[in-house]
Amino acid sequence: MDARITKAEAALLLPNATIPSRRMAEVEAIRLSAAAARDAAIADGIRRAARGVFRFFVALGQAVRAYPTRISTYRALRALSDRELNDIGMTRFDIGRVLAADIAPRPANDAGERPTPRAA
């Protein structure tokens, strides 16, 4: 038995490490850069989705934690009379806004009075 390997046999056993032409090298470089860009875009999308899910759960936790305080404030305001509410600058209609996520005071006019609702 002959232990020597011929050139034809060696060509079959060894991977093709050289790119046959310059055009093939350019095509391969473009393919590799496109694959890298695709992988970066996928990774960025996954990171943004994970951040969004994390923010959702943080906001949900904050809302659950704040709910007992907000509901007790709502009940305390409901127990006040109209005169007491007027003393703190609120009306009966403002009480519902206590449970709203973003409580913003109504704008006052130049005289420091609250605007009255207009009749339609």
N, C-alpha and C positions, 0 to 999 in steps of 0.2 A: 504494500500500500504506500502511496506517495503522500507525504505530509505537507507538501507545498500547495499553496493556493494560487490559482491562476489569476490574471488580471480580471477576467470576466467574472469569476467567482467572487473576487474581492469587491467588485462593483455592485454585485447583488447584496452582499453582506453589509457594506458600509452605507450610511445614509448619505443622501445627496447634500453635501454641505455647501456647495457653491451654487450661486444663482447664475444661470447660463447667459443672461444678457443684462445690459444696463436698464432697459425698459422693465424687465421683470423685477429688478431691484427697486425701481421707483414705485412700481405697483405694490410690491410688498411693503415698502415704507408707508405708503398711503393707507394700505389696509391696516397696518399696525397702529398708525395714528388715529384712524377712525375707530378702531376697537378700543383704544385708550380713552378717546373722547366719549364713546358710548358708556364705558364702564364708569367714568367720572360722573356722567349725567345720571346714571342709575343710582350710584352711591349718594349723590346730592339729593335726589328725590327721596330716597329712603331716609336720609338724615332729616329732611324737612318734614316728612310724614311722622317720624318718631317724635320730633319736637312738637308738632301739632297735637299728637295724642297725649304727650306729657303735659302740655299747657291745658288741654281739656280736663285732664284729671286733677290738675292743680286748681283750676277754676271751680270744678265740681266740689272739691274738698273745701275750698274757701266758702262757697255758697252754703254747703251743709253746716259748716262751723258757724257761720254768721246768722243762720236762720232763727235759732232760738232768741237771739238778741233782737233781731228785727221784729219777730212776732210779739215779743213782750213789749217793745216800744209801741207797736201798732195797737195793742190792747190798752196800754196806758193812755194813749192819745184818744182812743174811742171812749174812754171813761171820763174824759174832761168835758166840761160844759162848753157851749159856744163862746161864752164870754172869756173863759180861760184860754181857749184856743186863740181867740182874737188877741189876747194879751201877749201871746208868744208869736203872733204874726202868721197864724194859720187859719184856715177855714176847715169846715167839715170835709170838703172835697179834696183838701191837700193830704188828708190822712192816708188815702189809698196809695199815694206816692211813696210812703215809707217802705213799702215792700218792693218798689221799683229798684232796679240795679243801680241806676245813676240818679241819685236824688239831687236835683238842682233847684235852687230857689227861683220863684217867679221873679221877673224883673220888676223893679219899682219905678214909678214915674218920677219926674223932677221934684214933686212935692213930697216924696217919700211914701206915697200911698201905693197900695197895690192896685193894679189895673182891674177894673170891673169887667166881667164878661159882657160882650155885646149881644144884643138880641138879634136873632136872624130874621 
